Amino acid sequence: MNYHKYIDIDVINGRGTRCTLFVAGCEHKCPGCYNKSTWRAHSGHPFTEQIVEQIIHDLKDTRIKRRGLSLSGGDPLFPSNCPAIYSLCKAVKKACPDKDIWLWTGYMLEKLNQTQREILKHIDVLVDGPFKQELADAALEFRGSSNQRILEAPFG
């Protein structure tokens, strides 16, 4: 997996102060996407164990208390991202059980395959659905268009 950007202090992508990782790879290619540079799976930087360690270190930092980790992109549930995202979510939950994990995906919950569903066991909030420019609304909290849903665990 590759990633484009890691933000160690973020107050936009989810509730509270967070760490946010923007991964590479997305097959949805939504018209009007604000993050087109993340579509190509091999763009950005290699995701390494050092990044995992940095995320966990930042989540444990008591000087700047973070509520959790946000995973966006690209699409964290893009098929080739799933193994690394699964491992990251498990590592964060083990090291930081008091932190929540939010994940944004263009896939709908009902259409997720078994591999993607395994990741859901380790996250707390799923924002699902493709961005639809005709349904865009800047007033929406944590999503770009009104078709997207904010779903809390447990997931159906």
Summary of the structure (lengths in Angstrom):
residues: 156
radius of gyration: 14.4
end to end distance: 27.2
largest distance: 42.2
contacts: 496
relative contact order: 0.17
helix: 29%
strand: 24%
